[in-house]
Structure formats: C-alpha cells, structure tokens
C-alpha cells in the first residue's frame, strides 16, 4: 500500500473512531465500557443466588446456566473470557460446580464433558488443595474451597483462610489488599464448619467482628465490593453459610449488587466496568486528535473525573484522600488509575497547583515503594497481585512528567528509573502485573523514557528492540509472546507498541510501523471500533477483554501516527 493511500485510510479510521467515541459518551461526560462476561463470576454468582433462594431467583439462575451451556467449548471446558479460547481447567471446575449444584440432572452432559476436560488437564489436582510449591495459588486454592462449600467435596478438604489476620496490625493484614474481602467472607464461614484448635477458635471468634466492620467499610452504597460480582458472591456465600444473621446487612448489599449487575444474557463480568479508567484513556486518545481542553463536549468529562476523586480517607487501607479508583462507588483508590486520570486532567487544562492535581500527586508520592517502584494499593507489598510493577511505575512517572516534574537532583522519580533499570529482563522487556505477557510493560516503559527526553537511553533502546523483534509479519503484535508461539495479533498490544515506538522517535514511515498502522486500519469494523481481546489480567490467570481499552488505545496510536507522518492530505 503506497504512503498516500495508507495516510488516507488512517485519516478515515481516526475520524470514524473519534465519532464512535463521542457517540458512546454519557451525558455526564464519562464513558461506560463493556468488560467480557466471565465464566468464574457467572458460576460463583449463580451459586450465591442458589444459596439465597433457588425459587426466588429461578429465572436468573436458569438464564445464567443457559449462558454457561452456550459458552462451553467443543473440548468440554470453559475459557477465561467469553470470546477468548483456550479452555482452562480451573475455570471449568467452577462451571461444573454450578451445574452440579443447581441442575445436576438437566446438565449431565455439560458436567460429564467438563469433568472429562478436567481429567485431561490435571484431574484430581484441579479440585484438591494445592501443594505449597511456591506458585500462584489464587484459583488453585479457591476451586477446592468452592467445591467443599457446595458439598461437592468433604468440608475438611478446603484450604483454611486466615480470618485471624484481622488481629494483626493493619499494615500487615492489608497486604492482602483486594483479595482480603474474599478471605474474610470465606474465613467467617470456615470458622463454623472447620475443626480448629482452642487457640485458633478463640482467635477467629475475636477476629470476626473486626472482619465484619472491615467489610462494611469497603462496601459501596450500591452494595458492591470492588465493583466486583465475583467478590460479592464469595462474601455473600461465606456469610450465608455462617448464618442468615451474620453480617445480614453485608449479605443484603452483596445480593443487591449481584442482582443489579447481572446481564440480560444471564452472565456477569469480572467487574461491573472500568468507567474511570476508560474515561481517562478516551481523553488521552482524543488529545491526539484535537485540543481537548477547548472541546465543549469534554468540559463535563473534566468535571466528572474531578468528582470521582477520593475526598476522604480510604479507611480500610488507611489511605489519605487524593487518589482515584477504576470505577465508583466501591472501587478502591490505586496508583495506576490515579496516574492515568492525572494525565488526562493535564490535557484538559489542569495545572500542578490545582487542588485536585496537587492532592493526586501528593497521594502518589506517598504510595512509592522503598525500591522506588509503585504497586497498586499497598506500599512494599510482595503479593502476586499487588507487588511492584513496571507498568504501574511507568504510568506514575508519566503523570509527574505531565505536571512538569523532572529527573534531576534527588527527585524520588530517580529512584523509580533506577527500579526500572534494575528490573528490565535480559531480553529488554518488562512485565506488567495487570496486562498479560510483556508488550504492555515494555511499551509503557519505552514511552516513559521518551517522554522524559531519553529515547536513546540503554533501557529505552533495549525495550524498543524487544518490541520490534516481537512484531508479527502481518504488522501486529501477538497476544502470546511468552507462553508459546504467536497465535495472532491483538489491537491492544499493537496499539501499545506502535504508540510507544512513535513517541520514542521512530519515523512514521518506518516499514514496521506502517505495517502496524495498516493492520490496525484493517481491523476496524463498520461501526468505527475494534474487537477487544483478553489482555487484561486479574490475579494470576484470569484474563478479561474491554471494548474501550481496545478502542481508545487504537485511536491514540493511529492519531499519533498521523501527527508524525510527513504525508499530508
């Protein structure tokens, strides 16, 4: 494709994508995304409704089971998201549990095929407590808990959850961060059904009222906990096992949240949505196309983002005010979205001495880890889902840059770049806890160094080389560059890589970059948007897709390419 033709197609793609984004904008200025439906959220949500009352919620249960049947793969298993093979043995175990409890006779074929898949992929080890091998345990531990809670395994085979952590100082117990609500809900149930020694029983008895108070603090006015159906279902089921009157108000809130977030097809996503995140991503994308500070349609967006800043301390984790969450009202303030919102507000005209910006930047400084990095919720945590993260650290650095911060002197930002330099893999790549594989982390670190005027730094050069070496022949970046051979490109990873290389000064006319542009243009559909893929990551192996993450990043990359291109219409 010649340069003029590619440029013309990119102009059309950007125009269509911008129009699509404005069509999706809400009246209050924000955006609501669609996260992929989740097998695990749906299965555990249905089990919670069954525990609440099978007759009362018969219609919802039947709709959810129908969704699970429809989404069973030909191999008998269920996948991590609703449009992303392959199947996963632990996710399959949750679906089998739902059918076995709620419709064992009518779903015999689904159960048998699911169990056959499990037998081929680990067998008994999938539904029994994991060995202490040091590996990720999130789903390997929850599967036997759910099976035991639902009477599918002996009750004493479930791994005990440490309810007594509520007796520890907050700085220690809160390191569990976003998994702590589930630990507490299940732990309260286990205090009723598991045999424990006298001291452990006493500790759990003392810990329970503290746990219930903590759960009330993290519950939003909509009944949500983390805006997460999965978490609400686990907490509800745990408390209901303990008794209808145990945290009855918490049970009611969790149930209300589940009922209000079930989709028309009977499924649930892993989280209700990421409305704050995707609104900020959308602003960053539009800023590549136009002067967003002068755009009337984005004036309410600025006000809405400002309205979602935490104005009071987040008491459960002892955080000061000033941060942003991924969604409201029960999302928790965390580093990455605070940084991304601050970057979006800077493009909308915010200044460093504005109160919201000053509070947000101060909040971020208080979240920096001892090693110079940033995690999401807890400082100096080593938890698998909340440890130091190059991707999060890169976003925070870019937010400070957007408000004029530099790397000179004894700036705490120097410690962050030292962390990045010490955590680059030998091949030049970087990890990112919240997006699978290494394209996101590598691209964000490259973008960071370029923004600070250091695209020639050895860290940036190695990151750029890794990205260029892992591009597919068709111009895309693949969805799996660590686990195995490339199996197809994704819009998200292609957009991340393309934007960072353009930011780092690679010419728009570079053959590899034009190939990426052509691929992105080809993937745009008639509505002006793109199909998302399961690149987001919750915990260790639970992927999700999000339509506006794919859309905003694709628009941002294509618009930056047009800005950098020497071809003019």
Secondary structure, DSSP 8 states (H G I E B T S, - for coil): --HHHHHHHHHHHHHHHHHHHHHH--TTS-----B-B-HHHHHHHHHHHHHHHTTTTHHHHHHHHHHHHHT--TTS-EEEETTEEEEEHHHHHHHHHHHHHH-TTTTHHHHHHHHHHHHHTTGGGGSS-----SS--HHHHHHHHHHHHTTSS-GGGS----GGGGGS-HHHHGGGGGGHHHHHHHHHHHHHHS---HHHHHHHHHHHHHHHHHHHHHB-TTS-BTT-HHHHHHHHHHHHHH-TTTTHHHHHHHHHHHHHH--TTS--BSSS--HHHHHHHHHHHHTTTS-GGG-GGGHHHHHHHHHTS--S-BGGGTB-S--B-SSTTT---BHHHHHHHHHHHHHTT--TTSHHHHHHHHHHHHT--TTS---SSSTT---TTSS--HHHHHHHHHHHHHTT--S-TT-HHHHHHHHHHHT--TTS----TTBSSSHHHHHHHHHHHHHTT-TTSHHHHHHHHHHHHTB-TTS-EES-SSSSS---EEHHHHHHHHHHHHHTT--TT-HHHHHHHHHHHHH--TTS-----S-EEETTTEEE-BHHHHHHHHHHHHHHHHHH-S---
